[in-house]
């Protein structure tokens, strides 16, 4: 077997001009000259086989990474579906009670009393889920949790306090789910002083 010579292909090789190749120009001693050692065919084949093994290993690792990413996404979707199912399951008895109320042939007073019980049942479920209503009437107006729909003149409440709740707002722990829609008191006695 004859030895093969492998050139480094570095910057020093690229800077050689045709005049330098012919030997007409003196080569600068500061520029390193490539001293490639001859490599036998067996060493070359061994290095090529190692390279091929590393490329194969890299391809396998990339495939494993893609599979792990897809598995994590699938597990995240399954967990979200499981959590949603657990919440929906708690509200099914409330739905059953609404259906019973609709089938009821009682008086409006009895129907109203039944709906009041259903609302209490829903509030209990929301409490278990750590969903709490936002305080409104009589509280100072807070634009972070209240959405003002207008003002009403009232002298029995301090200026810029909530006078009426139009739609209840809720928090999930500390996170605002939706702001409370309110009307804010405008007290002319306080603003003129």
DRENMIRO-266595 format. One line per field, with one value per atom (N, C-alpha, C, O): residue in three letters; atom name; x, y, z. Coordinates in steps of 0.05 Angstrom, whole numbers, plus 5000, padded with zeros to 4 digits. Layout:
! DRENMIRO-266595
rest = (ALA_...)
atom = (CA_...)
px = (X_...)
py = (Y_...)
pz = (Z_...)
! end
This chain:
! DRENMIRO-266595
rest = (UNK_UNK_UNK_UNK_UNK_UNK_UNK_UNK_UNK_UNK_UNK_UNK_UNK_UNK_UNK_UNK_UNK_UNK_UNK_UNK_UNK_UNK_UNK_UNK_UNK_UNK_UNK_UNK_UNK_UNK_UNK_UNK_UNK_UNK_UNK_UNK_UNK_UNK_UNK_UNK_UNK_UNK_UNK_UNK_UNK_UNK_UNK_UNK_UNK_UNK_UNK_UNK_UNK_UNK_UNK_UNK_UNK_UNK_UNK_UNK_UNK_UNK_UNK_UNK_UNK_UNK_UNK_UNK_UNK_UNK_UNK_UNK_UNK_UNK_UNK_UNK_UNK_UNK_UNK_UNK_UNK_UNK_UNK_UNK_UNK_UNK_UNK_UNK_UNK_UNK_UNK_UNK_UNK_UNK_UNK_UNK_UNK_UNK_UNK_UNK_UNK_UNK_UNK_UNK_UNK_UNK_UNK_UNK_UNK_UNK_UNK_UNK_UNK_UNK_UNK_UNK_UNK_UNK_UNK_UNK_UNK_UNK_UNK_UNK_UNK_UNK_UNK_UNK_UNK_UNK_UNK_UNK_UNK_UNK_UNK_UNK_UNK_UNK_UNK_UNK_UNK_UNK_UNK_UNK_UNK_UNK_UNK_UNK_UNK_UNK_UNK_UNK_UNK_UNK_UNK_UNK_UNK_UNK_UNK_UNK_UNK_UNK_UNK_UNK_UNK_UNK_UNK_UNK_UNK_UNK_UNK_UNK_UNK_UNK_UNK_UNK_UNK_UNK_UNK_UNK_UNK_UNK_UNK_UNK_UNK_UNK_UNK_UNK_UNK_UNK_UNK_UNK_UNK_UNK_UNK_UNK_UNK_UNK_UNK_UNK_UNK_UNK_UNK_UNK_UNK_UNK_UNK_UNK_UNK_UNK_UNK_UNK_UNK_UNK_UNK_UNK_UNK_UNK_UNK_UNK_UNK_UNK_UNK_UNK_UNK_UNK_UNK_UNK_UNK_UNK_UNK_UNK_UNK_UNK_UNK_UNK_UNK_UNK_UNK_UNK_UNK_UNK_UNK_UNK_UNK_UNK_UNK_UNK_UNK_UNK_UNK_UNK_UNK_UNK_UNK_UNK_UNK_UNK_UNK_UNK_UNK_UNK_UNK_UNK_UNK_UNK_UNK_UNK_UNK_UNK_UNK_UNK_UNK_UNK_UNK_UNK_UNK_UNK_UNK_UNK_UNK_UNK_UNK_UNK_UNK_UNK_UNK_UNK_UNK_UNK_UNK_UNK_UNK_UNK_UNK_UNK_UNK_UNK_UNK_UNK_UNK_UNK_UNK_UNK_UNK_UNK_UNK_UNK_UNK_UNK_UNK_UNK_UNK_UNK_UNK_UNK_UNK_UNK_UNK_UNK_UNK_UNK_UNK_UNK_UNK_UNK_UNK_UNK_UNK_UNK_UNK_UNK_UNK_UNK_UNK_UNK_UNK_UNK_UNK_UNK_UNK_UNK_UNK_UNK_UNK_UNK_UNK_UNK_UNK_UNK_UNK_UNK_UNK_UNK_UNK_UNK_UNK_UNK_UNK_UNK_UNK_UNK_UNK_UNK_UNK_UNK_UNK_UNK_UNK_UNK_UNK_UNK_UNK_UNK_UNK_UNK_UNK_UNK_UNK_UNK_UNK_UNK_UNK_UNK_UNK_UNK_UNK_UNK_UNK_UNK_UNK_UNK_UNK_UNK_UNK_UNK_UNK_UNK_UNK_UNK_UNK_UNK_UNK_UNK_UNK_UNK_UNK_UNK_UNK_UNK_UNK_UNK_UNK_UNK_UNK_UNK_UNK_UNK_UNK_UNK_UNK_UNK_UNK_UNK_UNK_UNK_UNK_UNK_UNK_UNK_UNK_UNK_UNK_UNK_UNK_UNK_UNK_UNK_UNK_UNK_UNK_UNK_UNK_UNK_UNK_UNK_UNK_UNK_UNK_UNK_UNK_UNK_UNK_UNK_UNK_UNK_UNK_UNK_UNK_UNK_UNK_UNK_UNK_UNK_UNK_UNK_UNK_UNK_UNK_UNK_UNK_UNK_UNK_UNK_UNK_UNK_UNK_UNK_UNK_UNK_UNK_UNK_UNK_UNK_UNK_UNK_UNK_UNK_UNK_UNK_UNK_UNK_UNK_UNK_UNK_UNK_UNK_UNK_UNK_UNK_UNK_UNK_UNK_UNK_UNK_UNK_UNK_UNK_UNK_UNK_UNK_UNK_UNK_UNK_UNK_UNK_UNK_UNK_UNK_UNK_UNK_UNK_UNK_UNK_UNK_UNK_UNK_UNK_UNK_UNK_UNK_UNK_UNK_UNK_UNK_UNK_UNK_UNK_UNK_UNK_UNK_UNK_UNK_UNK_UNK_UNK_UNK_UNK_UNK_UNK_UNK_UNK_UNK_UNK_UNK_UNK_UNK_UNK_UNK_UNK_UNK_UNK_UNK_UNK_UNK_UNK_UNK_UNK_UNK_UNK_UNK_UNK_UNK_UNK_UNK_UNK_UNK_UNK_UNK_UNK_UNK_UNK_UNK_UNK_UNK_UNK_UNK_UNK_UNK_UNK_UNK_UNK_UNK_UNK_UNK_UNK_UNK_UNK_UNK_UNK_UNK_UNK_UNK_UNK_UNK_UNK_UNK_UNK_UNK_UNK_UNK_UNK_UNK_UNK_UNK_UNK_UNK_UNK_UNK_UNK_UNK_UNK_UNK_UNK_UNK_UNK_UNK_UNK_UNK_UNK_UNK_UNK_UNK_UNK_UNK_UNK_UNK_UNK_UNK_UNK_UNK_UNK_UNK_UNK_UNK_UNK_UNK_UNK_UNK_UNK_UNK_UNK_UNK_UNK_UNK_UNK_UNK_UNK_UNK_UNK_UNK_UNK_UNK_UNK_UNK_UNK_UNK_UNK_UNK_UNK_UNK_UNK_UNK_UNK_UNK_UNK_UNK_UNK_UNK_UNK_UNK_UNK_UNK_UNK_UNK_UNK_UNK_UNK_UNK_UNK_UNK_UNK_UNK_UNK_UNK_UNK_UNK_UNK_UNK_UNK_UNK_UNK_UNK_UNK_UNK_UNK_UNK_UNK_UNK_UNK_UNK_UNK_UNK_UNK_UNK_UNK_UNK_UNK_UNK_UNK_UNK_UNK_UNK_UNK_UNK_UNK_UNK_UNK_UNK_UNK_UNK_UNK_UNK_UNK_UNK_UNK_UNK_UNK_UNK_UNK_UNK_UNK_UNK_UNK_UNK_UNK_UNK_UNK_UNK_UNK_UNK_UNK_UNK_UNK_UNK_UNK_UNK_UNK_UNK_UNK_UNK_UNK_UNK_UNK_UNK_UNK_UNK_UNK_UNK_UNK_UNK_UNK)
atom = (N_CA_C_O_N_CA_C_O_N_CA_C_O_N_CA_C_O_N_CA_C_O_N_CA_C_O_N_CA_C_O_N_CA_C_O_N_CA_C_O_N_CA_C_O_N_CA_C_O_N_CA_C_O_N_CA_C_O_N_CA_C_O_N_CA_C_O_N_CA_C_O_N_CA_C_O_N_CA_C_O_N_CA_C_O_N_CA_C_O_N_CA_C_O_N_CA_C_O_N_CA_C_O_N_CA_C_O_N_CA_C_O_N_CA_C_O_N_CA_C_O_N_CA_C_O_N_CA_C_O_N_CA_C_O_N_CA_C_O_N_CA_C_O_N_CA_C_O_N_CA_C_O_N_CA_C_O_N_CA_C_O_N_CA_C_O_N_CA_C_O_N_CA_C_O_N_CA_C_O_N_CA_C_O_N_CA_C_O_N_CA_C_O_N_CA_C_O_N_CA_C_O_N_CA_C_O_N_CA_C_O_N_CA_C_O_N_CA_C_O_N_CA_C_O_N_CA_C_O_N_CA_C_O_N_CA_C_O_N_CA_C_O_N_CA_C_O_N_CA_C_O_N_CA_C_O_N_CA_C_O_N_CA_C_O_N_CA_C_O_N_CA_C_O_N_CA_C_O_N_CA_C_O_N_CA_C_O_N_CA_C_O_N_CA_C_O_N_CA_C_O_N_CA_C_O_N_CA_C_O_N_CA_C_O_N_CA_C_O_N_CA_C_O_N_CA_C_O_N_CA_C_O_N_CA_C_O_N_CA_C_O_N_CA_C_O_N_CA_C_O_N_CA_C_O_N_CA_C_O_N_CA_C_O_N_CA_C_O_N_CA_C_O_N_CA_C_O_N_CA_C_O_N_CA_C_O_N_CA_C_O_N_CA_C_O_N_CA_C_O_N_CA_C_O_N_CA_C_O_N_CA_C_O_N_CA_C_O_N_CA_C_O_N_CA_C_O_N_CA_C_O_N_CA_C_O_N_CA_C_O_N_CA_C_O_N_CA_C_O_N_CA_C_O_N_CA_C_O_N_CA_C_O_N_CA_C_O_N_CA_C_O_N_CA_C_O_N_CA_C_O_N_CA_C_O_N_CA_C_O_N_CA_C_O_N_CA_C_O_N_CA_C_O_N_CA_C_O_N_CA_C_O_N_CA_C_O_N_CA_C_O_N_CA_C_O_N_CA_C_O_N_CA_C_O_N_CA_C_O_N_CA_C_O_N_CA_C_O_N_CA_C_O_N_CA_C_O_N_CA_C_O_N_CA_C_O_N_CA_C_O_N_CA_C_O_N_CA_C_O_N_CA_C_O_N_CA_C_O_N_CA_C_O_N_CA_C_O_N_CA_C_O_N_CA_C_O_N_CA_C_O_N_CA_C_O_N_CA_C_O_N_CA_C_O_N_CA_C_O_N_CA_C_O_N_CA_C_O_N_CA_C_O_N_CA_C_O_N_CA_C_O_N_CA_C_O_N_CA_C_O_N_CA_C_O_N_CA_C_O_N_CA_C_O_N_CA_C_O_N_CA_C_O_N_CA_C_O_N_CA_C_O_N_CA_C_O_N_CA_C_O_N_CA_C_O_N_CA_C_O_N_CA_C_O_N_CA_C_O_N_CA_C_O_N_CA_C_O_N_CA_C_O_N_CA_C_O_N_CA_C_O_N_CA_C_O_N_CA_C_O_N_CA_C_O_N_CA_C_O_N_CA_C_O_N_CA_C_O_N_CA_C_O_N_CA_C_O_N_CA_C_O_N_CA_C_O_N_CA_C_O_N_CA_C_O_N_CA_C_O_N_CA_C_O_N_CA_C_O_N_CA_C_O_N_CA_C_O_N_CA_C_O_N_CA_C_O_N_CA_C_O_N_CA_C_O_N_CA_C_O_N_CA_C_O_N_CA_C_O_N_CA_C_O_N_CA_C_O_N_CA_C_O_N_CA_C_O)
px = (5017_5000_5017_5038_5009_5025_5013_4988_5029_5019_5005_5011_4984_4969_4977_4984_4976_4983_4958_4944_4952_4928_4936_4951_4926_4933_4914_4891_4925_4909_4887_4866_4890_4869_4865_4844_4885_4882_4888_4893_4889_4893_4920_4923_4940_4967_4967_4982_4952_4952_4938_4945_4917_4901_4917_4911_4936_4950_4974_4988_4979_5002_4994_4974_5011_5006_5020_5037_5012_5025_5055_5070_5063_5091_5106_5129_5093_5106_5108_5127_5088_5089_5112_5123_5119_5141_5168_5188_5168_5193_5206_5229_5194_5206_5206_5222_5188_5186_5194_5188_5208_5217_5193_5176_5191_5169_5176_5198_5157_5160_5164_5147_5186_5190_5170_5168_5154_5135_5110_5097_5103_5080_5086_5106_5069_5075_5070_5051_5088_5086_5073_5081_5053_5039_5058_5070_5061_5078_5060_5058_5046_5028_5044_5062_5037_5051_5035_5011_5048_5034_5018_5026_4994_4975_4971_4967_4973_4969_4939_4922_4934_4906_4890_4866_4902_4889_4881_4858_4899_4893_4870_4852_4872_4851_4824_4804_4823_4798_4788_4764_4806_4798_4786_4765_4799_4788_4761_4743_4759_4733_4711_4689_4718_4698_4690_4666_4709_4703_4684_4665_4691_4674_4646_4626_4643_4617_4601_4577_4616_4603_4593_4571_4609_4601_4577_4559_4577_4554_4529_4507_4532_4509_4499_4475_4518_4510_4496_4476_4506_4493_4465_4446_4461_4435_4416_4392_4425_4409_4401_4378_4421_4415_4395_4377_4397_4377_4349_4329_4348_4322_4311_4287_4328_4319_4309_4289_4323_4315_4287_4270_4284_4258_4235_4214_4241_4221_4215_4191_4235_4230_4214_4196_4219_4204_4175_4157_4170_4143_4128_4105_4143_4131_4123_4102_4141_4135_4110_4093_4108_4084_4059_4038_4061_4037_4029_4006_4049_4043_4031_4013_4040_4029_3999_3983_3993_3965_3948_3926_3959_3944_3939_3917_3959_3955_3934_3917_3935_3915_3887_3868_3885_3858_3849_3825_3868_3861_3851_3832_3866_3859_3832_3815_3827_3801_3779_3757_3784_3764_3757_3734_3777_3772_3754_3737_3758_3742_3714_3694_3712_3685_3669_3645_3682_3669_3656_3634_3668_3656_3631_3614_3629_3606_3583_3561_3587_3565_3541_3518_3545_3521_3505_3481_3520_3506_3489_3466_3499_3484_3460_3438_3463_3441_3419_3395_3427_3407_3393_3369_3407_3394_3373_3351_3380_3361_3336_3314_3340_3318_3300_3276_3313_3298_3281_3258_3292_3277_3253_3233_3256_3234_3213_3191_3220_3202_3176_3176_3155_3129_3120_3096_3139_3132_3127_3127_3122_3117_3143_3164_3140_3164_3180_3205_3167_3181_3198_3221_3186_3201_3224_3246_3219_3240_3263_3287_3256_3277_3293_3318_3280_3294_3313_3335_3304_3321_3346_3368_3342_3365_3384_3408_3374_3391_3409_3433_3398_3414_3435_3457_3428_3447_3470_3493_3464_3485_3504_3528_3492_3509_3527_3550_3516_3531_3555_3577_3550_3571_3592_3616_3584_3603_3621_3644_3609_3626_3647_3670_3638_3658_3679_3703_3672_3692_3711_3735_3700_3717_3738_3761_3729_3748_3770_3792_3763_3782_3799_3815_3795_3809_3802_3819_3777_3768_3751_3732_3758_3744_3733_3745_3709_3698_3713_3725_3713_3726_3707_3684_3716_3699_3693_3710_3668_3660_3646_3658_3620_3604_3616_3621_3619_3631_3661_3673_3674_3704_3713_3698_3737_3749_3753_3761_3747_3750_3780_3797_3785_3812_3812_3801_3824_3823_3837_3834_3853_3866_3847_3851_3825_3805_3777_3759_3772_3745_3745_3764_3723_3720_3696_3673_3700_3679_3662_3672_3636_3617_3603_3588_3608_3596_3597_3608_3586_3585_3555_3538_3550_3524_3529_3547_3511_3514_3502_3478_3519_3510_3524_3548_3509_3521_3524_3535_3515_3518_3544_3551_3559_3584_3606_3601_3631_3653_3658_3651_3668_3674_3694_3712_3690_3708_3707_3727_3684_3680_3659_3643_3659_3640_3612_3608_3593_3565_3549_3531_3553_3538_3556_3576_3548_3562_3544_3522_3554_3538_3544_3525_3569_3578_3601_3620_3599_3619_3645_3645_3667_3693_3705_3697_3725_3736_3767_3778_3779_3808_3812_3796_3833_3842_3868_3889_3867_3888_3894_3877_3917_3924_3920_3922_3914_3911_3883_3863_3880_3854_3843_3855_3819_3806_3790_3792_3775_3760_3754_3749_3755_3749_3719_3703_3713_3684_3675_3689_3652_3640_3623_3606_3630_3617_3609_3618_3593_3588_3600_3598_3613_3628_3612_3599_3613_3599_3613_3638_3597_3607_3593_3569_3607_3595_3601_3624_3581_3586_3593_3607_3585_3592_3622_3634_3634_3663_3680_3701_3671_3686_3686_3704_3664_3662_3678_3684_3686_3700_3729_3744)
py = (4976_5000_5025_5026_5044_5069_5089_5091_5105_5125_5148_5155_5158_5181_5206_5205_5228_5253_5269_5274_5279_5294_5323_5328_5341_5370_5381_5373_5401_5412_5430_5432_5442_5459_5485_5498_5492_5516_5541_5541_5564_5590_5592_5607_5578_5581_5569_5580_5548_5536_5554_5554_5568_5585_5610_5621_5618_5643_5639_5658_5615_5610_5619_5610_5636_5645_5627_5612_5629_5612_5618_5600_5642_5649_5634_5625_5632_5618_5588_5575_5577_5549_5542_5520_5561_5556_5560_5552_5574_5578_5604_5607_5622_5647_5668_5686_5665_5685_5672_5648_5686_5675_5673_5692_5652_5647_5659_5656_5674_5687_5666_5648_5667_5646_5647_5628_5669_5671_5654_5644_5651_5636_5606_5596_5592_5564_5548_5552_5529_5511_5485_5474_5475_5451_5428_5423_5413_5389_5366_5355_5357_5335_5309_5305_5292_5267_5247_5248_5229_5210_5191_5183_5184_5167_5142_5143_5119_5094_5090_5103_5074_5068_5057_5063_5040_5028_5049_5049_5068_5090_5108_5116_5113_5129_5115_5128_5089_5074_5074_5075_5072_5072_5099_5100_5121_5147_5152_5163_5142_5145_5129_5138_5105_5088_5102_5102_5114_5129_5152_5157_5167_5189_5180_5192_5158_5148_5139_5144_5127_5119_5144_5144_5165_5190_5203_5213_5203_5215_5198_5210_5172_5155_5160_5161_5162_5168_5195_5197_5215_5241_5239_5251_5225_5222_5208_5216_5188_5174_5193_5193_5208_5227_5248_5256_5258_5277_5264_5277_5239_5226_5221_5225_5214_5211_5237_5237_5259_5285_5292_5302_5288_5294_5277_5287_5251_5234_5243_5243_5251_5261_5287_5290_5304_5329_5323_5335_5305_5298_5284_5288_5267_5253_5273_5271_5293_5313_5330_5336_5337_5352_5335_5345_5309_5291_5289_5289_5286_5284_5310_5309_5333_5359_5360_5369_5352_5352_5333_5340_5309_5290_5300_5296_5313_5324_5346_5348_5364_5385_5373_5383_5353_5340_5327_5328_5315_5302_5323_5320_5346_5367_5379_5384_5384_5394_5375_5383_5349_5328_5329_5325_5332_5333_5357_5355_5380_5403_5400_5405_5390_5386_5366_5369_5345_5325_5337_5328_5357_5370_5386_5389_5396_5412_5395_5406_5370_5353_5352_5353_5349_5349_5375_5376_5398_5423_5423_5432_5413_5411_5393_5399_5371_5353_5368_5365_5384_5399_5420_5425_5433_5452_5437_5448_5414_5399_5391_5392_5383_5377_5401_5399_5425_5449_5456_5466_5451_5457_5438_5446_5414_5394_5398_5387_5415_5419_5433_5449_5425_5438_5454_5460_5461_5476_5506_5515_5521_5550_5564_5553_5589_5606_5609_5610_5610_5612_5587_5588_5563_5538_5536_5527_5545_5545_5563_5556_5587_5606_5594_5597_5581_5569_5547_5543_5532_5511_5523_5512_5545_5558_5569_5569_5580_5590_5568_5572_5544_5521_5513_5505_5514_5507_5528_5520_5553_5574_5568_5571_5561_5555_5531_5530_5511_5487_5495_5485_5513_5522_5538_5535_5555_5570_5552_5558_5530_5511_5498_5495_5491_5478_5498_5491_5523_5543_5548_5552_5547_5550_5527_5532_5503_5480_5483_5475_5496_5501_5526_5534_5539_5563_5587_5605_5587_5610_5627_5617_5652_5670_5694_5704_5704_5728_5753_5753_5773_5798_5816_5819_5827_5845_5870_5881_5879_5902_5924_5944_5920_5942_5952_5937_5979_5992_5993_6007_5979_5979_6002_6012_6011_6032_6021_5998_6037_6028_6022_6039_5998_5990_5981_5960_5996_5989_5962_5952_5952_5926_5903_5882_5906_5884_5892_5875_5918_5928_5941_5954_5936_5949_5968_5958_5994_6013_6016_6020_6013_6016_6043_6050_6058_6085_6094_6080_6117_6128_6133_6137_6134_6141_6161_6158_6180_6200_6188_6180_6186_6175_6191_6195_6200_6215_6197_6206_6172_6153_6137_6123_6139_6125_6145_6166_6139_6157_6159_6140_6181_6184_6163_6156_6154_6134_6107_6092_6100_6073_6059_6072_6033_6017_6020_6014_6028_6031_6006_5998_5995_5972_5952_5959_5926_5905_5896_5887_5898_5890_5860_5844_5853_5825_5819_5834_5797_5789_5781_5769_5789_5782_5760_5757_5746_5723_5723_5732_5711_5705_5675_5662_5665_5638_5642_5649_5637_5643_5673_5689_5681_5709_5719_5743_5701_5709_5718_5704_5740_5751_5734_5733_5722_5708_5727_5727_5744_5766_5788_5783_5813_5835_5837_5828_5849_5854_5879_5899_5877_5901_5916_5904_5941_5957_5985_5994_5998_6026_6040_6030_6062_6076_6099_6114_6103_6125_6152_6154_6172_6199_6215_6219_6223_6237_6267_6276_6283_6311_6326_6347_6317_6330_6328_6347_6306_6302_6317_6327_6317_6330_6360_6373_6372_6401_6412_6436_6394_6404_6408_6416)
pz = (5000_5000_5000_5014_4984_4983_5002_5005_5015_5034_5020_4997_5033_5023_5037_5061_5023_5036_5039_5019_5063_5068_5073_5092_5057_5061_5082_5085_5096_5118_5107_5121_5084_5073_5089_5087_5106_5123_5108_5083_5121_5109_5096_5076_5106_5095_5067_5049_5061_5035_5015_4991_5024_5006_4997_4976_5013_5007_4989_4983_4979_4961_4933_4922_4922_4894_4874_4882_4849_4828_4827_4821_4832_4831_4853_4849_4877_4899_4893_4902_4878_4872_4854_4855_4836_4818_4831_4821_4854_4868_4861_4869_4846_4838_4860_4859_4880_4901_4927_4932_4944_4970_4988_4989_5003_5021_5048_5058_5060_5085_5107_5109_5123_5143_5166_5181_5169_5190_5184_5203_5159_5151_5155_5144_5171_5176_5150_5135_5145_5122_5132_5152_5117_5125_5122_5101_5144_5143_5148_5170_5127_5128_5128_5111_5147_5149_5132_5130_5119_5102_5120_5142_5111_5125_5108_5084_5121_5107_5100_5113_5081_5072_5096_5099_5112_5135_5156_5166_5161_5180_5168_5183_5142_5129_5131_5137_5126_5128_5156_5160_5176_5204_5211_5225_5203_5209_5195_5207_5171_5156_5171_5173_5180_5195_5221_5228_5235_5260_5254_5268_5232_5224_5218_5227_5203_5196_5221_5223_5241_5266_5281_5292_5282_5296_5282_5295_5255_5241_5246_5249_5246_5252_5281_5285_5300_5328_5330_5344_5315_5315_5304_5316_5282_5271_5290_5293_5305_5324_5348_5357_5357_5379_5370_5386_5345_5336_5335_5342_5326_5325_5353_5357_5372_5400_5411_5425_5405_5415_5403_5418_5377_5365_5377_5383_5382_5395_5423_5431_5438_5466_5465_5482_5446_5444_5437_5449_5418_5411_5434_5438_5449_5472_5493_5505_5498_5519_5511_5528_5485_5476_5479_5487_5472_5474_5504_5510_5522_5550_5561_5578_5551_5560_5551_5567_5527_5517_5534_5541_5539_5555_5583_5594_5595_5622_5622_5640_5602_5600_5597_5610_5580_5577_5603_5609_5617_5643_5663_5677_5664_5683_5675_5693_5650_5641_5648_5656_5644_5650_5679_5686_5697_5726_5733_5751_5720_5726_5715_5729_5691_5679_5695_5699_5705_5721_5746_5754_5757_5781_5774_5792_5750_5742_5731_5727_5726_5715_5734_5724_5760_5778_5777_5780_5772_5770_5745_5745_5723_5698_5702_5692_5716_5722_5737_5732_5757_5773_5756_5759_5737_5719_5702_5697_5692_5676_5692_5682_5717_5734_5739_5739_5742_5746_5722_5724_5698_5673_5670_5659_5680_5678_5700_5699_5720_5743_5734_5716_5748_5743_5767_5770_5784_5808_5802_5779_5824_5821_5816_5819_5809_5804_5830_5829_5852_5878_5882_5891_5877_5880_5860_5866_5835_5815_5823_5820_5833_5842_5865_5866_5884_5907_5897_5907_5876_5865_5851_5854_5837_5823_5844_5840_5866_5887_5898_5903_5902_5911_5890_5897_5865_5844_5843_5840_5847_5848_5871_5868_5894_5917_5911_5919_5898_5890_5872_5875_5853_5835_5850_5844_5868_5884_5901_5904_5911_5926_5908_5916_5885_5866_5859_5858_5853_5846_5870_5866_5894_5918_5920_5927_5914_5914_5893_5897_5871_5850_5855_5838_5878_5886_5868_5864_5858_5843_5862_5874_5865_5884_5870_5851_5878_5866_5875_5897_5858_5865_5880_5872_5902_5918_5902_5888_5904_5887_5903_5910_5908_5919_5946_5964_5946_5970_5970_5986_5952_5950_5933_5916_5938_5921_5893_5890_5873_5845_5840_5844_5829_5823_5793_5787_5775_5747_5740_5718_5759_5754_5756_5744_5772_5775_5769_5768_5765_5759_5731_5723_5716_5690_5693_5697_5691_5695_5670_5648_5674_5652_5653_5634_5674_5676_5705_5723_5710_5737_5744_5727_5770_5781_5804_5820_5805_5827_5852_5853_5872_5898_5920_5919_5940_5962_5987_6007_5985_6007_6005_6024_5983_5980_5974_5963_5983_5976_5946_5932_5937_5909_5899_5914_5875_5862_5876_5877_5888_5899_5882_5869_5883_5866_5878_5902_5861_5870_5862_5878_5838_5829_5815_5803_5818_5804_5781_5786_5757_5733_5727_5723_5727_5723_5742_5745_5756_5776_5762_5741_5775_5765_5783_5805_5772_5787_5784_5765_5805_5805_5809_5822_5797_5803_5818_5807_5844_5863_5860_5867_5850_5847_5819_5814_5800_5772_5766_5774_5753_5745_5722_5701_5726_5704_5687_5662_5700_5686_5706_5729_5696_5714_5720_5704_5742_5749_5734_5733_5721_5708_5729_5741_5732_5754_5744_5723_5761_5758_5782_5805_5777_5798_5809_5794_5835_5848_5843_5844_5837_5835_5857_5855_5877_5900_5896_5901_5888_5884_5909_5907_5932_5957_5962_5972_5956_5960_5939_5946_5915_5894_5896_5886_5908_5910_5934_5935_5953_5977_5972_5990)
! end
